Amino acid sequence: MNGSLTVRALKLDDAEFEQVVRANPEWNFEQTAAGDLVIVPPTGGTSGKKNLSLSRQFGNWVEENLDKGEGFDSSTLFILPNGAKRSPDASWVQRERWDALTQQQQDGYVPLCPDFVVELRSPTDRLEQLQAKMREYMDNGARLGWLINPQDRQVEIYRQGQQVETLQNPFTLSGEDVLPGFTLNLRRIFT
């Protein structure tokens, strides 16, 4: 993500949100639980390069483990139980939860919180906003989350019901029991 802008004066209902999204296909939008519109501009080159490394590694694991669940890119919008509409940089939903959705729910904005989420901090992102977003994912049912902060060579690991763990300059991250066998190499993300 590249320095999002929250428009607090503009509260939208679901139909208005959909109108804004359709009228501006070049932008990505999110919406807070309070109804504030969040405009997410395109990323710059450095962030795009890092996101590609994350997406490639994660996508390879997802393709080899389709029986376990489905993975999603940063364009996928999830409607969280608290009503917020969020697009993590990468995410994953357990197979049973995904298959329980109707075809219409799978085709549209996904009405659930992913089991796994990643936010990759860009140079213009405010760390506090991303940390609040990660807490929101956890409060809405995510089981594992990574906030990757290349600027400080740091990763915050969020786990359901646990304190946030901060790693300084890790080489890899483990998907633990949520993404068994997945290891993210941070070399290209931290350079």
N, C-alpha and C positions, 0 to 999 in steps of 0.2 A: 504494500500500500504506500502511497506517496502523499503524505500530508493531507489528511481528510479535513473537510470543512463542515462543521455542524451548523445548520441554519435553525436556531432555536425559535425564531419568530414565526417560522413556517411550520405549522402543525398540519399534517395531512391524514385523512382517513385512507382506508385501503384502496378505494377507487381513485382518489386523487394521486396517491403514490404511484399506482399503475399508470396513470396518465403521464406523469412526469417521466417515468422510466421509458415508456414507449416514445415519447416526444424527444428524448435525448439519448439515443442508442450508443453514442460515443462515450458516454459517462457511465460509471458504476455508482449506484446509490445504495445506501443503507438507511435504516430508520431506527431510532432508539425506542425503548419501551414507552417513553413519554410521547412519542409521535414526532419528535424532531427529525427533520430530514438531514442526512449525512451525505455529502457529495465527496466521492472518492475519485480524484483525478488519475489519469494514466501514470504509470511509473516512469522513472528515468532509466537510463541505460544500465547503471550500476545495479539498481534494484532488480531490473529485468533479468540481468545475468545471474544474479543470486537466486532469484525465484525459479529460473529455468533449471538450475542444478537441483534445487529442492523438488521441483515438480517431476523431473526425470527420475530421480532416485525413488521417490514415493510412488510414482506411476508404475515403475518396474515392479515394485513389491505388490502393488494392488493387482496388476495383471497376473502375477503368479499365485495370487491368493483370492481369486474371485469367489471361492466358496465361503470365505470368511466375511466379505462385505464389499461395499462400493466406495471408491475414492472420488473426490471432487476437486476442481480447480477454484481459483479465486473469483470466477464469474458466477458461481452458484450461490443463490440467495436462500437462506434458511429462515423460516419464521420460528423463532424460539418460543417456548411456552409462555414467557412473559410478554409476548407480542412484538418484541424487537425483531427487525429484519436485518440479518447479518451475513456477510460474505467473508469467511476466513480465507487466508491465502492458500491453504490446503486443508482438506478435511476428509473424514472417513465415517461411514455408518455401517454398523454391524449388519450382516446379511438378514437376520430374522426381522430386524426393525425396518430395513429397507423393503423387504418383500411384503411386509404387513401394510404398506402404503398402497393406495389405489393407483392405477395408471395415471389418472389425472393429477394426483398428488406428486407422483414421481416426475411428471412432465412440467409441472409448474414450480412455484416457489415451495421448497420442501418444508412441510410443517412439523419440524422436529429439530432438536439440537443434535449435532453430530456427536459421536462417541469420542472422536479425536479431532483436535483443531490445531492449526499452526498459524501464528502471525509472525511475519518477517518484517522487522522494523526497517523503514527506509530512512535516508538522511533527514527528511523533513518531518517525520512522524514524532509526535510527542509521546514519550515513554509512558507517562501517566495515563494517557487515553488508551493505549494498548493494554496496559495492566488492568484498567477498569473493564475493558472488553473481555479479557481473559477471565476475570472474576465472574463476569456475566455468563460466559459459556459454562463455567463450573456450576454456578448457581442454577443453571437451566438443564443440567444433566450430563454435560461432557465428562468423560472419565479420565482423559489425559489431554494435556495441552502444552505446547511449547511456544514460548515467546522468544524468538531468536533476535538478538540485538548485535548485529555485526559491528556497529560503531564502537561498542565497549567489549567486544569479543566475549559476550555473556549470553547465557541461556537461562530463562526462568522456566522451571518445570512445574506445571499445575496438575495436581492429582485430586480426584474426588475425595473430599473429607480430610485432606492433609494440608499442612503448611506448604507454601511455595518453596521449592528448592532452587537455589541460584548456583549455577556452575560457571566458573571463570575459565575461559579459553579451552572448552572441551574439544576433543578431536572428533568424537562421534556422539550420537544420541541413540538410545535404545527405545524401541516401541513397546517395551515391557510386555505385560500380559494382554494389553489392548491390541497391539499390532505384533503378534509373536513372530520373531525372526527378522523384523525390520530394524535396520541400523542406518541412520543418516550420517554420512560423512560430511563434515562441516568445512573441509579444506577450501573448496571454491566459494562457499558462502562467507567465510571469514577473510577472503582475500579481495 
